[in-house]
Amino acid sequence: MLGRVADQLYWMARYSERAENMARILDVADRMTLTPQSAETRDSAWFSALEVAGAQEGYAEKHGEIDGDKVLHFMALDDANPASIFSSIRAARENARALRGAITTEMFEAINSTWLELRAIDDEVLKPSGRRAFFEWVKERAHLFRGVAEGTMLRDEAMKFMSVGLDIERADSTARLLDSKYHILLPSVAEVGGALDYYQWGALLRSLSAFRAYHKIYRDRITPIRVAELIILHAEMPRSMRSCYDRLMDTLEDLCGDSAPECERLAGRLQSMLKFRRIDEIFRGGLHEFLTDFIEGNAAVGGQIARDFMMVR
Amino acid sequence: MPERVIFDEMRIGDGGIREAYTAIAQWLDALPDGQLALKSEEAELLFRRLGITFLVYGREGGNERLIPFDVIPRVFTQAEWHKLAAGSVQRVRALNMFLHDLYHGAEIVKAGKIPADLVFNNAFYLTHMHGLDVPGGVYTHIAGIDLVRVSESEFYVLEDNLRSPSGVSYMLENRAIMMRLFPDLFARTRVAPVDHYPDELLRNLRAVAPGGMHEPTVALLTPGSYNSAYFEHAYLAEAMGIELVEPPDLFVKDGKVFMRTTEGPQRVDVIYRRIDDDFIDPLAFRADSMLGVPGLLSVYRSGGVTIANAMGTGVADDKSVYPYVPEIVRFYLGEEPILNNVPTYMLRDADDLKYTLEHLPELVVKEVHGSGGYGMLVGPASTKEEIEAYRGRILKDPAGFIAQPTLSLSTCPTHVENGIAPRHVDLRPYVLSGADVTVVPGGLTRVALTKGSLVVNSSQGGGTKDTWVLQE
């Protein structure tokens, strides 16, 4: 397969995943505003949506103070914001259009229909009564795209480069989301401070589709340390950093065969961190430090994959 | 030239129906009111969802356009097609021999059949090709012959497209969409299939690999996803199961061409390029170009790779060479041309210029190097002011123009706003050369959707139709 094509497949999957993650984050921020709480807590939910995407500055330049409706519009439909859902879907679809020869017609149709519908959407959908349906729609379209890929793509390199892109993006997003909340995790590692904190935890879990999973696994109250454990280390949780890296390593091993390129070594190092460290160790060393290291390491893996496969000299 | 009676391909003057359209006429009669409008909307939706679009130059995102699709097919009988196909094949065979000759002994020039300066001073004559032997002597592996019909039996060739003719994906997609929309119509007519075009194309491309190698690697070279015909490039690459490469995906090393793949460099033997001569190799042509594969031309010249279509074919489809094609057919094949050439006035010639300037309101005037229907004057459809403005352009550079009588293009029934009405059409069949010279039974029918208009180009409001060849 052409290196350029591998690169485009990788980014198509990343952008598609990114759009879904942003819908999840905005959904949760929006739900938080429905529960009684301080303005400060509310704003922090919206702020973390900006922070996860690295879009704080762009937002501040355009809109100044945090305002729920403005953040929502900026991160969902603003076509000038490269981190918005709109821009991510556009980028995924642009890659898909360039990849028409490498993906199935059904896949192109799926992402193209998403794009055409998105373009026809106006700001009305972000009104309080319509938001939830919009977030659901974004998630459903992402599920559909993955499902169509799963059901129609040959199990060859193309599929694997998409899978690599998805896992790198998802691991990054999960780590950033957790990192953006670490300050509320700090004061009380063992205890939930009260009803407000409970919402914060619940919201975090919900944005990762992990609320039910938490209760199923721990059968107990929500505690910050368990939330972090579930999200970082739990292999069975499909959006956890650990499960992303388990899948990523499997895919890389398939792709690399007997050659052992640098990306496999870098990824293996991160995987073993997630596999063999305990959550109390991580907290002792500092959760923020751990997550920052991971985010950097993950970006390095992505960069190395590009060097090993996509930039053939 | 026949007098200007417009030939209706479906209806005979007295209300009768021509043989080719019997089934279509019955079908149209039986269609419930509003059905065509409904199906047209459905077709548009399908084209949009499948992303069968062309890009308006230089922009991204919102500038993808659909070419309007007309749901009433254009039909030929087997006998009509036989003549068209034989005529197109004959022309392409002769033009291939002409190209070979031009880049070798130029016997046709020595024989005085075509002026030397027309060929050798032509901007599209490539000295790089001089003395180069291309595999099988094939220059124009894919040719699109633009034809119009003016009567029951008279077809004229408007232009031979020998560089990088596009549109064949519409031939294929139009058929696929028609079969999806009107399966019943296909169930009761015998329409020759066109789906095997990509297979035929690949077979011909493989046949011209360097040194007759087995299992050659073929790749399609596109300028990239912002090219207006990118959809077609991707479509054909996928249908042939070959890599779709952009110039930066290729590099030259040790006299060979390689693609950059995830498993390292992989050799490429045949390049089906959809990129102009000028942009193929920045070392040889345009140093300012970001496009192109440095060194590709030198590999080509040493026989390390086949490029299809060959470089330098533009000299044979130039509008100034066009008037000589009938002579070219006679010279190389010793046959009479099956298809007519439109009588052409060469404005580099003083007599022709004089005649043309006196008859502008009746003539069609075209730029010698123009294409796409741009920059032409359709006399009968132009205002006095337009004609006078054009006269000024001609006088500045007469050699840059040719003139032809206005042909009365045939019409086909077409779905328009208020029902069904005749509209002017042309036809582009695609002739493949390599293993042999063949035409898939069908082509691209373009239709001028505006009443009375003779300009069928998609860039100027033209649409397309599915083209049927009936089997016996």
Interface residues (C-beta under 8 A of the other chain):
Chain A: M1 L2 G3 R4 V5 A6 R90 E94 R97 A98 L99 R100 G101 A102 T105 F108 E109 N112 S113 L116 R119 E157 F161 L255 F309 M310 M311 V312 R313
Chain B: R48 R49 L50 G51 E60 G61 G62 G224 S225 Y230 F231 A234 Y235 A237 E238 E243 L244 V245 E246 P248 D249 M259 R260 T261 T262 E263 G264 P265
